[in-house]
Each structure stands twice: as structure tokens, then as C-alpha cells.
Amino acid sequence: MIRGISFALFGLLAARPAGALQAAAGKVDITPILGVEQVYMAGFGATGRRPAGVHDPLEARILLLSDGRRKVAIVSLDLIGFFRRQVQELRRLSGFDQPGTFLFVAATHTHSGPDTLGLWGPWPGVSGVDGRYLKRIEKAIAAKLAKLEKGMAPVVAVGAQGTINPRGLCRDSRDPVVIDPRIAALRLRTRAGKTVATIVNWSCHPEVLGPHNLELTADYPAYVCRDIEAWTGGTCVYLSGAIGGLLTPDKKTGADDWAEAARIGGAVARAARALLKKPAFVDSSARLSAASKVVSLPVENSRYLLMLPHLVFGHRILDASGSTLAPWRRWAIPLERLLGLLRRSSLPWVRTEVAEVSLGKAEILGIPGEIFPELVIGGYDARYAFGHPMIAPGNPDPPDLKKAPKPPYLKRFFRAPVTMVAGLAGDEIGYIIPGYDFKIRSNALMLPRLPGHYEETNSIGPSATGIILDAARELLGGSLTKKPRR
Ligand SMILES: [Zn+2]
């Protein structure tokens, strides 16, 4: 087993003394060039959806931070996801693979952007990714990072955190009902009061526009950022939070349109704005640090195993010793799985990363997939059900809440007053599901799906959850044995 391979990618950057915090921010348009780049739309089923137009530009929203010695960039992409391979390529292109630097990249998970994961091509099993598109945007983002570096200004950090009643904004489509109501905002402004950037973090799938939409859009986060930028100036950086589980827009019946995306985005922007009027802190000497942990995860999902020869998974496939899987094993493993002969010790593995960026009194944890909110905030006592029944009447296979994990949950391990969980950060390994509720058909194909258990089919497997949570707790400075901060 290579679970033990879990090491700091570049170590804690906070070890050396530093100067005043400086920042610069900006956007890069990453909308596919229709008619030139052959993209398919991502999200929902693989139905060969080709974009017919652009409703609003897809952006890479970039915040560059430095204290004179360390350099950290936070990049939010209006994309369904961005594999670690692409993140590493971006680091290489932009010089963020050097000591003392860290590039934190998160996707918003918009369901009306291009396929960047290889899951939504013309038909199921065929990639819809245009490699030219990925290369173009990687270069454009790297160029923007270099440009921003020339315009850094000293900044003050202003942070705020609160909750928002999710009714009418976000609902949980999978039992138990746990809706993360937390919203956090971090504004960086110059000493003269000019906003450089505002980070907003909230948890709900950007899928107001449904499978029938053929116009590229960043979905409701476009409206969050439009409103925030109109109010404060500067660049808005939207970070999707703990959206697994599955948190989806609470739309008015039948509404699947731009007005609905504007309504939800506008409400989130207003909540962030109200919070920032009464901030939790104004920090003129915020200390910058970043760290990440690379962890290995076993590929347990039967469907991924059966597709192993063609797995467009954005990862190098490893064997149990951590070496690249021998080519013949990519063919032998599916056969062994089909025949029920695959041993646990022969499972393939992939590497991913968990990251943490700290800005004095604000902490951002990057989780490389769609984590279920209950793993972050708990809520098995119905405190985050907001009037919905915890278990829908008639659920044929309800979760056994007696077996649900006990506290402390991940949020208790943060130490700063303003905390953010950014999902799909550094990678997209799919849903991160509590082990007690990970249910699949025991046949090799995992078909038919158990009703209400869609997420398992888009998860790397049940073991990933504990490995990622352990790494997250370690980065946050806690451990299972240490008493967490209340
Ligand atoms: Zn999703």
C-alpha cells in the first residue's frame, strides 16, 4: 500500500521573515473560440452538447500575493474542473514551480463551460477536450501572472464570515439534507482604500442553467462577481465550496434561465457585501503562508477500473509501489475486475494534493474534488436541514444516520476567524463521500445505480475520503488525537 506516501509538496513557506503584504489582481478571458476550438459543453450527461454561442465570458480570476519573499497566486477558473496535470503544467509555465512560490488553482465547476476533463465528448466514453484550448488558456494565465507581478501594491486584508439562509438559493438533492450555509469574503484593499480583489466563498453547484442551455456561461458565479465588482471595483475571485452531497440551486419551479442565475448570484453578492460592511478583522500586517500535501488515492471505482486502458483521468496511473503502472497491467486489471479476481493490493493509484493558503486571519483550504458538506460541518442532527426533512419520505435506500461520523468535523480544525473551503482545488477527483453512506451495486459495472446514489459512480472510491481528510487536518495543524479548537 502506498497510502504512507504523503509529503509536503513544497513545505511550509512561512519559515522566513517577510515584508508587508502586496497584491495585484486581474482577469483573463478563457472563453473557447467557437468555430476554431472544437469544444463540447461539460456537465450533466455526455450528450454531445456543442455550444451555439457565448452568454458571458468565462474567466480566469487571478489574485497574486507576495510578502517580498514568498509569492502565492490564487486562481479561480470558470470551468467544470482542472486536473492536477494541468495545474502542474500551469505552475511550470508561470515559474510557480520554484521554491517560495505556490499556485492555488480552483475550478468553479460551471456546468455550461467546455469539457476540460474528457467526460463529455460526442458520446459516452469519448473525450470532448480540445487540447489546443487547454494549451492556449494555460499560456494566457501564465502571461497574466507575469504581468500582474509588475503592478503589486501594499494591501490591507479585510475578512468577514457569516451564514446565509439557503432556502430559495440552494438545496440538497441527496439525503441526509445538509446544506452548508456559510459564506466568507476576503477583501484586499490598498492603504488608500482601493479594492484590489474580493474573494467570495459559498457552496452550491453552478448549474442554474440546465442541460438544454447551449450558451457558454459561468452560471450564477458570473453574477456574484458582476455585482461584487460593480460595488467594490477590483477583481472578484469566486471559490466554490463544499458542493458535493449534492448541493444544487434551489430554483423556482421550471426556472432554468438567466434571471434565475442573476437572482441567486445577486443574493450571494449582497450577503458578501453586507458581511464586509461589518468585518471580522481588518489586518494591515497579514502574514502569508501556503502549504500542500501530495497524497495517493486508490482507484476503487469499478467503472474507472474497467475503463483503465483509456482512462482520460488526467493522472499518471501508479501501482502499489508508486511506480507508473506497467502498460500490460492497464489491460489486465479490467479483466481481473470483470472476473472478480482483482486483489486490493493490485489496485491502481493516482496522486492528488490538498492545499492550504493562510493570510493572517483568513485560511483557505483547497480540497481536490467535490466534498460532501457533512464532512466539513456535520449536521446529522438536522441543524443544517433548514426545514427540509433530513431523509426524504420514500427514500428506498436512506443513509443510516446512526453510522454517520461523529464530531469533530473538518471546520473545527481551522484556527483563523475567517475560513474557506475551496472545492475542486488543485485537481478534480470527483465526489468525496462519507464512508458510511458509500453504496454501490456489487456487480463489476456498478449498474444499475442505487437510487439516490449517483455520486458514487463519479467518485474515485471510498478510501479517498479518509486520506483527503487526514491530509486536510494535518495542513490545518490539527490531528485526530489533538483537541480541536472550539
Ligand atoms: Zn458536481
Residues whose N, C-alpha, C, O or C-beta is under 5 A from the ligand:
A	BS01	ZN	E370
